[in-house]
């Protein structure tokens, strides 16, 4: 793939990072292979996670093909950009095509980025993971690489106004590659445990003055005011009910 649009957009992204004066803390970048396929399994705390997770692979000079919901590809501006960068559209009602596309990319030696939690975690802790990332990595015979982002939720996430103030620390941790072969459910549980451990380390090593006690972007179990996992689950269910009702009303108007 020529990736000329991707290269141009990466250049714009780097200019934005510089203007924002982000303080990047990147660990384990060497775990991303310089050649061959791999699945990046990324925690999801922000609407801009795909931008920052891709930045973590820059040391290996790799472009990441992200799996993103179909609605992004339907957008008149974002859609053409996503397609030009060869990202993968995911139709949640019919996911087989996106799964097959991802496996094909992996077999072709591409890096595929997956958010196995499927949706943003309101508690900022690791939610239950879907097994798709493990299954596609095993089918394509490529490694799983757990990736933990921290600090991105301070920019743009659910239930909070966006904040593009400067000088924020962005933590990106790339874990050791995992063998995906075995029972998918068991491997997914292992992946979640690994990601939870990495997240704990990322939170504890984050600059204290940037996440004082009571911070809304800090999990409740770490002294913050974010929803607990149980409260977050209830908020997710309420959001799903609102969306279902909105779809019902739209169908009724047709």
Backbone torsions as a table, in degrees:
resi	resn	phi	psi	omega
1	UNK	NA	135.5	-177.7
2	UNK	-71.5	-40.1	174.9
3	UNK	61.2	29.1	177.7
4	UNK	-61.6	-45.2	176.7
5	UNK	-61.7	-38.4	179.9
6	UNK	-62.2	-44.0	-179.9
7	UNK	-61.7	-40.6	-179.9
8	UNK	-65.7	-42.4	-179.1
9	UNK	-68.7	-36.7	175.1
10	UNK	-60.9	-40.0	177.5
11	UNK	-61.2	-41.6	176.8
12	UNK	-63.9	-41.2	179.0
13	UNK	-61.5	-42.6	179.0
14	UNK	-63.9	-37.3	177.2
15	UNK	-63.9	-39.2	177.7
16	UNK	-65.5	-43.1	178.6
17	UNK	-57.8	-41.8	-179.1
18	UNK	-67.7	-42.2	179.5
19	UNK	-64.4	-35.8	179.7
20	UNK	-78.6	-14.4	-177.4
21	UNK	54.4	46.5	175.7
22	UNK	-63.8	140.3	174.3
23	UNK	-100.3	96.2	-176.3
24	UNK	-79.6	137.4	171.8
25	UNK	-124.6	99.5	-174.8
26	UNK	-111.1	124.8	179.2
27	UNK	-125.8	143.3	174.6
28	UNK	76.3	18.6	-178.7
29	UNK	-59.2	-26.7	-179.0
30	UNK	-68.2	-11.7	179.0
31	UNK	-75.0	-17.1	177.7
32	UNK	-79.7	118.9	-176.2
33	UNK	-65.1	146.1	178.5
34	UNK	-78.1	-21.8	176.2
35	UNK	-138.7	157.7	176.8
36	UNK	85.3	164.6	-176.8
37	UNK	-79.5	158.5	175.2
38	UNK	-166.2	153.4	176.7
39	UNK	-107.6	119.8	172.6
40	UNK	-87.2	118.4	179.6
41	UNK	-102.7	108.2	-166.8
42	UNK	-112.8	136.2	172.7
43	UNK	-69.8	157.7	-171.1
44	UNK	-127.5	104.8	-179.6
45	UNK	-124.7	-3.1	-172.2
46	UNK	-151.9	157.4	176.0
47	UNK	-73.8	-12.8	-178.8
48	UNK	-108.3	16.2	-176.7
49	UNK	-60.1	-37.1	-177.2
50	UNK	-65.0	-29.5	178.6
51	UNK	-69.4	-46.6	-176.1
52	UNK	-76.5	-34.5	179.0
53	UNK	-64.5	-39.2	177.3
54	UNK	-63.8	-32.3	179.2
55	UNK	-63.9	-30.5	-179.3
56	UNK	-67.1	-19.6	-179.6
57	UNK	-92.7	4.8	-173.6
58	UNK	-66.5	-30.5	-178.3
59	UNK	-62.8	-30.3	178.4
60	UNK	-89.6	2.4	178.6
61	UNK	57.2	43.6	-180.0
62	UNK	-115.0	146.4	171.2
63	UNK	-100.9	134.8	-178.7
64	UNK	-97.6	132.4	175.5
65	UNK	-95.9	108.6	-175.2
66	UNK	-89.0	144.2	171.6
67	UNK	-90.7	121.7	-176.3
68	UNK	-136.1	153.0	-176.9
69	UNK	-61.4	148.9	-174.6
70	UNK	-57.2	-32.3	-177.7
71	UNK	-57.8	-31.9	178.0
72	UNK	-66.8	-39.5	-179.7
73	UNK	-72.6	-21.2	178.2
74	UNK	-80.5	-13.8	-178.7
75	UNK	-68.8	137.2	-175.5
76	UNK	-63.2	-25.1	179.3
77	UNK	-102.5	-52.1	-177.5
78	UNK	-65.5	-35.7	-176.7
79	UNK	-56.4	-55.8	178.7
80	UNK	-59.5	-35.6	178.2
81	UNK	-65.6	-44.6	-179.7
82	UNK	-62.1	-42.7	-179.8
83	UNK	-67.9	-36.5	-179.7
84	UNK	-66.2	-24.4	179.2
85	UNK	-95.9	6.0	176.2
86	UNK	61.1	37.3	171.8
87	UNK	-77.1	172.3	-170.9
88	UNK	-114.6	120.1	179.5
89	UNK	-76.9	134.4	-179.1
90	UNK	-117.4	115.3	172.6
91	UNK	-94.6	109.3	-173.4
92	UNK	-64.6	-22.8	179.0
93	UNK	-80.0	-28.0	-179.2
94	UNK	-137.9	80.1	-171.6
95	UNK	-84.1	-6.2	-174.6
96	UNK	-62.8	-40.0	-177.9
97	UNK	-63.4	-43.8	179.6
98	UNK	-66.4	-37.2	176.7
99	UNK	-61.8	-46.8	179.9
100	UNK	-63.4	-39.2	178.0
101	UNK	-62.7	-42.1	-179.2
102	UNK	-64.8	-43.0	178.4
103	UNK	-61.8	-40.8	179.2
104	UNK	-63.8	-43.4	177.5
105	UNK	-59.6	-45.2	-178.2
106	UNK	-62.6	-42.8	178.4
107	UNK	-66.2	-24.9	176.7
108	UNK	-83.9	2.5	176.4
109	UNK	90.8	18.0	-179.0
110	UNK	-89.9	158.5	171.0
111	UNK	-93.6	124.4	-179.4
112	UNK	-113.0	127.6	179.4
113	UNK	-98.2	128.5	-176.4
114	UNK	-128.8	140.0	172.5
115	UNK	-106.6	89.6	-171.9
116	UNK	-66.3	-11.3	174.0
117	UNK	-76.9	-16.4	178.1
118	UNK	77.1	-41.2	179.5
119	UNK	-132.8	164.8	179.7
120	UNK	-62.9	137.8	178.1
121	UNK	-86.0	113.2	179.2
122	UNK	-69.6	-25.0	178.5
123	UNK	-84.1	-13.5	-176.6
124	UNK	69.7	5.7	171.5
125	UNK	-96.3	169.8	-176.9
126	UNK	-75.3	122.0	176.8
127	UNK	-79.2	-179.7	172.0
128	UNK	-63.5	141.7	-176.1
129	UNK	-101.4	144.8	170.8
130	UNK	-76.2	154.2	-176.7
131	UNK	-85.6	-5.5	-173.9
132	UNK	-57.1	-40.8	-178.2
133	UNK	-61.7	-44.1	179.4
134	UNK	-65.3	-44.4	-176.5
135	UNK	-64.8	-41.7	-179.0
136	UNK	-70.3	-36.0	177.7
137	UNK	-64.6	-41.7	179.4
138	UNK	-66.4	-42.4	-178.7
139	UNK	-65.1	-36.7	179.5
140	UNK	-87.9	-6.6	-179.9
141	UNK	58.9	52.5	177.6
142	UNK	-128.8	160.4	-178.7
143	UNK	-77.6	156.9	170.4
144	UNK	-96.5	134.7	177.5
145	UNK	-123.2	107.6	177.9
146	UNK	-69.1	137.6	-178.9
147	UNK	-130.3	130.8	179.2
148	UNK	-119.8	125.7	174.6
149	UNK	-105.3	142.1	173.9
150	UNK	-146.1	134.8	-177.0
151	UNK	105.5	-21.7	-179.4
152	UNK	-67.8	-27.5	180.0
153	UNK	-65.1	-20.0	179.3
154	UNK	-72.6	-17.0	-178.2
155	UNK	-87.0	-52.2	-173.2
156	UNK	-162.9	109.3	-179.4
157	UNK	-145.7	-177.3	-178.5
158	UNK	-70.9	144.9	170.3
159	UNK	70.5	8.2	-179.3
160	UNK	-138.5	146.8	177.7
161	UNK	-66.7	148.1	178.3
162	UNK	-67.0	148.4	-179.0
163	UNK	-138.5	100.3	179.0
164	UNK	-103.0	36.5	172.4
165	UNK	-66.3	157.0	-172.7
166	UNK	-85.5	171.5	169.7
167	UNK	71.8	27.0	178.7
168	UNK	-88.1	147.8	175.4
169	UNK	-86.2	131.8	176.9
170	UNK	-118.3	117.9	-178.8
171	UNK	-101.3	128.9	178.1
172	UNK	-130.0	116.7	-179.3
173	UNK	-118.6	123.5	177.6
174	UNK	-104.6	119.7	-176.7
175	UNK	-84.7	173.3	178.0
176	UNK	-65.8	142.6	179.5
177	UNK	-59.1	143.3	178.3
178	UNK	-114.1	144.4	174.2
179	UNK	-77.6	123.2	-176.7
180	UNK	-84.2	-8.2	-172.9
181	UNK	-75.2	143.3	-176.9
182	UNK	130.5	-167.6	178.4
183	UNK	-70.1	127.2	-173.1
184	UNK	-59.3	-41.4	-178.9
185	UNK	-64.7	-43.6	179.9
186	UNK	-66.2	-43.2	179.6
187	UNK	-65.8	-36.0	178.6
188	UNK	-66.9	-38.6	176.3
189	UNK	-63.8	-39.5	177.4
190	UNK	-64.4	-41.1	178.0
191	UNK	-62.5	-44.1	-180.0
192	UNK	-62.6	-41.1	178.4
193	UNK	-63.2	-42.6	178.4
194	UNK	-62.9	-44.5	-179.6
195	UNK	-66.0	-37.1	178.9
196	UNK	-65.1	-40.3	177.6
197	UNK	-64.9	-43.1	178.6
198	UNK	-64.5	-39.1	179.0
199	UNK	-64.7	-42.2	177.8
200	UNK	-57.3	-44.7	179.8
201	UNK	-65.5	-38.6	-179.7
202	UNK	-66.0	-41.2	-180.0
203	UNK	-66.5	-44.4	-176.5
204	UNK	-69.2	-27.4	-178.7
205	UNK	-93.9	-3.2	179.6
206	UNK	-70.5	144.7	-178.8
207	UNK	-53.5	125.1	-175.1
208	UNK	-61.1	-36.5	-176.5
209	UNK	-69.7	-13.7	179.0
210	UNK	-95.7	-6.5	176.1
211	UNK	-142.8	65.5	-179.8
212	UNK	-64.3	159.0	178.3
213	UNK	-51.9	138.2	-179.7
214	UNK	92.3	-6.3	-179.0
215	UNK	-60.0	137.0	-178.8
216	UNK	-67.9	-23.0	-178.9
217	UNK	-90.0	6.8	-179.8
218	UNK	-108.7	131.5	179.7
219	UNK	-56.7	148.9	-179.2
220	UNK	-57.8	-35.9	-178.4
221	UNK	-70.2	-9.1	177.6
222	UNK	-110.8	13.2	178.2
223	UNK	94.3	6.9	178.9
224	UNK	-92.1	-176.5	-178.2
225	UNK	-111.5	15.4	176.1
226	UNK	-66.5	155.9	177.9
227	UNK	-60.0	149.3	171.9
228	UNK	-70.1	163.8	176.7
229	UNK	-54.6	-36.9	179.5
230	UNK	-68.2	-44.2	177.9
231	UNK	-65.2	-38.9	179.5
232	UNK	-63.9	-39.6	178.7
233	UNK	-62.2	-40.2	178.7
234	UNK	-65.9	-41.0	177.7
235	UNK	-63.5	-39.2	177.7
236	UNK	-62.1	-42.7	-179.2
237	UNK	-65.3	-39.0	178.3
238	UNK	-65.6	-39.1	177.6
239	UNK	-63.8	-42.1	178.6
240	UNK	-62.7	-39.2	178.1
241	UNK	-65.3	-40.8	178.8
242	UNK	-63.2	-42.2	-180.0
243	UNK	-66.3	-40.1	179.1
244	UNK	-63.9	-40.8	178.7
245	UNK	-66.4	-39.0	178.2
246	UNK	-63.6	-42.1	177.7
247	UNK	-64.0	-39.4	179.6
248	UNK	-62.4	-42.6	180.0
249	UNK	-66.9	-37.5	178.7
250	UNK	-66.1	-40.0	177.9
251	UNK	-65.3	-36.1	-178.3
252	UNK	-67.7	-27.5	-179.0
253	UNK	-78.9	-16.4	-176.3
254	UNK	-75.7	NA	NA
